[in-house]
């Protein structure tokens, strides 16, 4: 019984992560949101729907590597999302942020937007936006 319940929980987490991945990529491709906004919108929609939609504007300056091309906006948006959901648990936020960065670096080699885009065309942005949204949804669902 315990194993079945654990399997069902794992399946639910994977389904949530995939739904968030698809939604974030769709938001980015719509042109209404950039990477950071799309990730934060998905986190808000699924984990803090009680908050006004305007909270997504908190991530407006993070797109394109915060204008300087450095930190990936999707990672920045996810980091804001962790704080939005976990609020007072700063140790957990810090731990999950480190895990998110390590996961992203493992996948893309760096967290620098400019470096990632130098080796790829801009078409990578909606894909990695979706992947980051899926990962942060997984992290939040498993906690």
C-alpha positions in Angstrom: 0.0 0.0 0.0 2.8 2.4 1.0 4.7 1.7 -2.3 1.5 2.3 -4.4 0.9 5.6 -2.6 4.5 6.7 -3.1 4.3 5.8 -6.8 1.0 7.7 -7.2 2.6 10.8 -5.5 5.7 10.5 -7.8 3.4 10.3 -10.8 1.4 13.4 -9.7 4.7 15.3 -9.2 5.9 14.4 -12.7 2.5 15.3 -14.2 2.5 18.7 -12.4 6.1 19.4 -13.6 5.2 18.5 -17.2 2.1 20.7 -17.1 4.1 23.6 -15.8 6.8 23.0 -18.4 4.2 23.2 -21.2 2.5 26.2 -19.8 5.7 28.3 -19.3 6.9 27.5 -22.8 3.5 28.5 -24.2 3.5 31.8 -22.2 7.0 32.6 -23.5 6.0 31.8 -27.1 2.9 33.9 -26.8 5.1 37.0 -26.7 3.2 38.3 -23.6 5.9 37.1 -21.2 9.7 36.7 -21.3 11.5 33.9 -19.6 11.4 35.1 -16.0 7.8 36.3 -16.2 6.7 33.0 -17.7 8.3 30.9 -15.0 7.0 33.1 -12.2 3.5 33.2 -13.7 3.4 29.4 -13.7 4.6 29.2 -10.1 2.1 31.7 -9.0 -0.8 30.0 -10.9 -0.1 26.6 -9.4 1.3 27.3 -6.0 0.1 30.8 -4.9 -3.1 31.5 -6.9 -4.3 33.6 -4.0 -1.8 36.3 -5.1 -2.8 38.9 -7.7 -1.5 38.3 -11.2 0.5 41.6 -10.9 3.1 39.8 -8.8 4.5 38.4 -12.1 5.6 42.0 -12.8 8.2 41.5 -10.1 10.2 39.5 -12.6 9.9 42.1 -15.4 13.5 43.3 -15.1 15.0 39.8 -15.2 14.4 38.9 -18.9 17.4 38.5 -21.1 19.8 38.1 -18.2 18.5 41.1 -16.3 19.3 43.3 -19.3 23.1 42.6 -19.0 22.9 39.1 -20.4 24.3 37.4 -17.3 22.0 35.3 -15.1 19.4 33.4 -17.1 16.0 35.0 -16.6 14.2 31.7 -16.3 16.5 30.8 -13.3 15.9 34.2 -11.8 12.1 33.9 -12.2 12.2 30.5 -10.6 14.3 31.9 -7.7 11.7 34.6 -7.1 9.0 31.9 -7.3 10.7 29.8 -4.6 10.6 32.8 -2.3 7.0 33.6 -3.2 5.9 30.1 -2.3 8.2 29.2 0.6 8.2 32.7 2.1 9.6 32.4 5.6 11.7 29.3 5.2 14.9 31.0 4.1 17.1 28.0 4.7 14.9 25.9 2.4 14.8 28.6 -0.2 18.6 28.9 -0.2 19.0 25.1 -0.4 16.5 24.8 -3.3 18.0 27.7 -5.1 21.4 26.1 -5.0 19.9 22.8 -6.2 18.2 24.7 -9.0 21.4 26.3 -10.1 23.3 23.0 -9.9 20.7 21.3 -12.0 20.7 24.1 -14.6 24.5 24.2 -14.8 24.5 20.4 -15.2 22.0 20.7 -18.1 23.4 23.8 -19.9 26.9 24.2 -18.5 26.4 27.7 -17.2 23.7 30.0 -15.9 24.8 32.9 -18.0 22.1 33.9 -20.6 24.7 35.4 -23.0 26.8 32.3 -23.0 23.9 30.0 -23.5 22.6 32.1 -26.4 26.0 32.4 -28.0 26.1 28.7 -28.5 22.4 28.4 -29.5 19.9 30.5 -31.4 17.2 32.4 -29.5 14.9 29.4 -30.0 16.4 27.7 -27.0 14.9 30.3 -24.7 11.3 29.0 -24.7 12.5 25.5 -24.3 14.7 26.2 -21.3 12.0 28.5 -19.8 9.7 25.5 -19.9 12.3 23.2 -18.4 13.0 25.5 -15.6 9.3 25.9 -14.8 9.0 22.2 -14.7 12.0 21.7 -12.5 10.8 24.4 -9.9 7.3 22.9 -9.9 8.9 19.5 -9.2 10.9 20.9 -6.4 8.0 22.7 -4.8 5.7 19.6 -5.2 8.2 17.3 -3.6 8.7 19.5 -0.5 
